[in-house]
Amino acid sequence: MTTEPVPGLLPHVYDVLKAGELEQANRELNVLLQQNLEDADVIYALTGVSYWMDRLRRAESASTAFERGEFLVSQWRPFIAYMAKAGEEREVVLYALKQCAFTLALRFYQSLYREDGTAQDAELYRKIGLCYKALGDYDRALHLLEQAKDRDRDSPAILAELADSYALCGEIRLSKVLLREAFFQGADRVELHFLESGLVQRLVAQVQALGFAGPALAEWLPVYGVLYGVLNVKRELRALEFGKLKQAIFALENELKDAPPETGKLLVPRLINHYFWLIDHYVNVRDDKARINEVLLKIKLLDTDVYARYTM
């Protein structure tokens, strides 16, 4: 048995992983481990491969291809937490394993995809688009996510993935419009852990630094996105949308009055974000400044710090 290092052989294994060939990667890594039982890269890679081999076996027991894909995609976030306990992070290994996981999920989703133009469920298009985005194929991701948006124009998850993909393609202005829209439609339905563009990651890091996490983080992101000048590209509301906005604000204000403290922590930023949209509308239509001041006072009563930052 040799104790020579085996890093020169690992790139081939990584290529095998990226192609979604878990079994072959597992065999080759075990051969490398026999050559050097202490190689940290091999051990780290085997830890990840074992995780996905187990998850793939579980996925294959699901009744439909869509459910198999869903299970694999759902395991990405737990996988990152799992590997954080496996030793020092090895970015090259994690990248190969990411390519593997989303390649496997994509195969399940693609088995359901019809290319004849027949309309299919928006969620299928979103998940195929998400997989392509994770694999770095942003053009295909945009194509699929636009198809998803055509079938569900108000889905926060679709809008957020589309915004993220446009940001990754350098279309920052369009990305900001879609991202702000996604959080407005429902911050609690945006899957932050799948958003990887610098635009989103920087905003998330800034808001996390303020102490927000979990559901509260998602609700405060659009608020601080406005305050920090990140979500600074806005659009006009149609008459019907303005009516819905007013109704939503009325409902949120009433809900907040009787909400328990934990729920209130989520409703406050959500309501503030709605107030921001309302002020933008008043500014766009050149409404009476008294209406704007009335909304500003409501923001001040909810959070003096936000009010100070917004009006400075």
C-alpha positions in Angstrom: 0.0 0.0 0.0 1.3 3.4 -1.0 1.1 6.5 1.1 1.6 8.8 -1.9 -1.0 11.5 -2.3 -3.7 11.1 -5.0 -4.8 14.6 -6.0 -3.7 14.1 -9.6 -6.3 11.4 -10.0 -9.2 13.2 -8.3 -10.1 15.6 -11.3 -11.2 12.5 -13.2 -13.5 11.4 -10.4 -14.9 14.9 -10.2 -15.8 14.8 -13.9 -17.5 11.5 -13.3 -19.5 13.1 -10.4 -20.5 16.0 -12.6 -21.9 13.6 -15.1 -24.2 12.2 -12.4 -22.4 8.8 -12.2 -22.5 8.2 -8.5 -21.8 4.5 -8.5 -18.7 4.9 -10.7 -17.4 7.8 -8.6 -17.9 5.7 -5.5 -15.9 2.8 -6.9 -13.0 5.0 -8.1 -12.9 6.9 -4.8 -12.7 3.6 -2.8 -9.8 2.6 -5.0 -8.0 5.9 -4.3 -8.7 5.4 -0.6 -7.0 2.1 -0.6 -3.9 3.8 -2.1 -3.9 6.4 0.7 -6.1 5.8 3.7 -5.5 9.3 5.0 -6.2 11.4 2.0 -8.5 14.1 3.3 -9.9 15.0 -0.1 -10.9 11.5 -0.9 -12.5 11.0 2.5 -14.4 14.2 2.1 -15.6 13.3 -1.3 -16.7 9.8 -0.2 -18.7 11.4 2.6 -20.6 13.4 0.1 -21.0 10.6 -2.4 -22.4 8.3 0.3 -24.9 10.9 1.2 -26.2 11.2 -2.3 -26.2 7.5 -2.9 -28.5 7.1 0.1 -30.7 9.9 -1.1 -30.9 8.5 -4.6 -32.0 5.2 -3.3 -34.7 6.9 -1.3 -35.8 9.0 -4.3 -36.2 6.0 -6.5 -38.8 4.6 -4.0 -41.1 7.6 -4.8 -44.1 6.9 -7.0 -43.5 9.5 -9.7 -40.5 11.0 -11.5 -41.6 14.4 -10.3 -41.5 13.3 -6.7 -38.1 11.8 -7.2 -36.8 15.0 -8.5 -38.4 16.9 -5.7 -36.9 14.7 -3.1 -33.4 15.2 -4.4 -33.7 19.0 -4.7 -35.1 19.1 -1.2 -32.0 17.4 0.1 -29.5 20.1 -1.1 -29.9 22.4 1.9 -29.6 19.5 4.4 -26.6 18.3 2.5 -24.7 21.6 2.9 -25.4 21.4 6.7 -24.3 17.8 6.7 -21.0 18.5 4.9 -20.3 21.4 7.3 -19.7 18.8 9.9 -17.4 16.7 7.7 -14.4 18.8 8.1 -12.8 21.8 6.3 -14.9 22.8 3.3 -13.4 21.7 -0.1 -15.0 23.9 -2.7 -14.0 21.8 -5.7 -15.6 18.7 -4.2 -18.8 20.5 -3.2 -19.1 21.9 -6.7 -18.7 18.4 -8.3 -21.3 17.0 -5.8 -23.7 19.9 -6.6 -23.4 19.2 -10.3 -24.1 15.5 -9.6 -27.2 16.2 -7.4 -28.8 18.6 -9.8 -28.0 16.5 -12.8 -29.7 13.5 -11.2 -32.7 15.6 -10.3 -32.9 17.1 -13.8 -33.1 13.6 -15.3 -36.2 12.9 -13.3 -37.8 16.2 -14.2 -36.8 16.0 -17.9 -38.5 12.6 -18.2 -41.8 14.5 -17.8 -41.0 17.5 -20.1 -42.7 17.7 -23.4 -41.0 19.7 -26.1 -44.0 19.9 -28.5 -45.2 23.1 -26.9 -48.0 21.4 -24.9 -48.6 23.4 -21.7 -47.4 21.8 -18.5 -47.5 22.7 -14.9 -45.5 25.8 -14.0 -43.8 24.1 -11.1 -42.2 21.5 -13.5 -40.8 24.3 -15.6 -39.5 26.1 -12.5 -37.7 23.0 -11.2 -36.1 22.2 -14.5 -35.0 25.9 -14.8 -33.7 25.7 -11.2 -31.6 22.7 -12.1 -30.2 24.3 -15.2 -29.3 27.4 -13.1 -27.6 25.3 -10.5 -25.6 23.6 -13.3 -24.5 26.9 -14.7 -26.6 26.8 -17.9 -28.2 30.2 -17.4 -29.7 30.5 -21.0 -31.7 27.3 -20.6 -32.6 28.3 -17.1 -34.1 31.6 -18.3 -36.0 29.8 -21.1 -37.6 27.4 -18.7 -38.3 30.0 -16.0 -39.9 32.3 -18.5 -42.2 29.4 -19.5 -43.0 28.9 -15.8 -43.8 32.6 -15.5 -46.1 32.5 -18.5 -48.2 29.9 -16.7 -48.0 31.6 -13.2 -47.2 35.2 -13.3 -47.6 35.8 -9.5 -45.5 33.0 -8.1 -42.9 34.4 -5.7 -40.7 31.3 -6.2 -40.8 31.6 -10.0 -40.2 35.3 -10.0 -37.3 35.0 -7.5 -35.6 32.2 -9.6 -36.0 34.3 -12.7 -34.6 37.4 -11.0 -31.6 35.3 -9.8 -31.0 34.0 -13.3 -31.2 37.4 -14.9 -28.7 38.7 -12.3 -26.3 35.8 -13.1 -26.6 36.8 -16.8 -25.8 40.5 -16.0 -29.3 41.8 -16.5 -29.3 43.6 -13.2 -32.1 46.1 -13.8 -34.6 43.5 -14.9 -33.4 41.3 -12.0 -34.1 44.0 -9.5 -37.7 44.5 -10.8 -38.5 40.8 -10.6 -36.8 40.3 -7.2 -38.8 43.2 -5.7 -42.0 41.7 -7.2 -41.2 38.3 -5.8 -40.8 39.5 -2.3 -44.0 41.6 -2.6 -46.0 38.6 -3.8 -44.8 36.5 -0.8 -41.4 36.6 0.8 -42.3 33.5 2.8 -42.5 31.5 -0.5 -39.1 32.6 -1.8 -36.6 29.8 -1.4 -33.5 31.9 -0.5 -31.2 28.9 -0.3 -31.5 28.4 -4.1 -30.6 32.0 -5.0 -26.9 32.4 -5.7 -26.3 35.6 -7.6 -24.1 38.2 -6.1 -27.0 40.7 -6.0 -29.0 38.4 -3.8 -26.2 37.0 -1.7 -24.9 40.5 -0.8 -28.3 41.6 0.3 -28.9 38.5 2.3 -25.5 38.9 4.1 -26.2 42.6 4.9 -29.6 41.7 6.4 -28.2 38.7 8.3 -25.6 41.0 9.8 -28.5 42.9 11.4 -29.4 39.8 13.3 -32.3 38.5 11.2 -32.6 34.8 10.4 -35.2 32.3 9.3 -38.6 33.5 8.2 -37.9 37.0 9.5 -34.9 37.3 7.2 -37.0 36.8 4.2 -39.6 39.3 5.3 -37.0 42.0 6.0 -35.0 41.5 2.8 -37.3 43.6 0.6 -37.5 46.4 3.3 -33.7 46.7 3.6 -33.4 46.1 -0.1 -35.2 49.4 -0.6 -33.3 51.2 2.3 -29.9 50.1 1.0 -30.8 51.1 -2.6 -30.6 47.5 -3.9 -34.3 47.2 -5.0 -34.4 50.6 -6.5 -36.0 49.8 -9.8 -39.8 50.2 -9.6 -42.8 49.9 -11.8 -46.2 51.6 -11.9 -49.2 49.8 -10.5 -52.3 49.3 -12.6 -55.6 50.4 -11.2 -56.6 46.9 -10.3 -53.3 46.3 -8.6 -53.6 49.5 -6.6 -57.0 48.4 -5.3 -55.6 45.0 -4.3 -52.7 46.7 -2.5 -55.0 48.9 -0.5 -57.0 45.8 0.5 -53.9 43.9 1.4 -52.7 46.7 3.6 -56.1 47.0 5.3 -56.0 43.2 6.0 -52.4 43.3 7.3 -53.1 46.2 9.6 -56.1 44.4 11.2 -54.1 41.1 11.5 -51.3 42.9 13.2 -53.6 44.4 15.9 -54.4 41.0 17.3 -51.3 39.0 16.3 -49.2 37.3 19.0 -45.6 38.6 19.3 -44.0 36.0 17.1 -46.4 36.5 14.3 -46.2 40.3 14.7 -42.4 40.1 14.0 -43.2 38.8 10.5 -46.2 41.0 9.8 -44.3 44.3 10.6 -41.8 44.0 7.8 -44.4 42.7 5.4 -46.7 45.7 6.2 -43.7 48.1 5.8 -42.9 46.7 2.4 -46.6 47.2 1.4 -46.3 50.8 2.6 -43.2 51.3 0.4 -45.2 50.2 -2.6 -48.1 52.5 -1.7 -45.7 55.5 -1.3 -44.2 54.7 -4.7 -47.6 54.7 -6.3 -48.5 58.0 -4.7 -45.2 59.5 -6.0 -45.7 58.1 -9.5 -49.3 59.5 -9.9 -48.2 62.8 -8.2 -50.9 62.3 -5.5 -51.4 64.8 -2.6 -48.3 64.8 -0.4 -50.5 64.5 2.7 -51.3 60.9 1.7 -47.6 60.2 1.6 -47.0 61.8 5.0 -49.9 59.7 6.4 -48.2 56.5 5.2 -44.8 57.7 6.5 -46.3 58.2 9.9 -47.6 54.7 9.9 -44.1 53.4 9.1 -42.7 55.6 11.9 -45.1 54.0 14.4 -44.0 50.5 13.3 -40.3 51.0 13.2 -38.5 54.3 13.9 -35.2 53.1 12.6 -36.7 52.1 9.2 -38.5 55.5 9.1 -35.3 57.4 9.8 -33.4 55.5 7.1 -36.2 55.8 4.6 -36.6 59.6 5.0 -33.0 60.6 5.5 
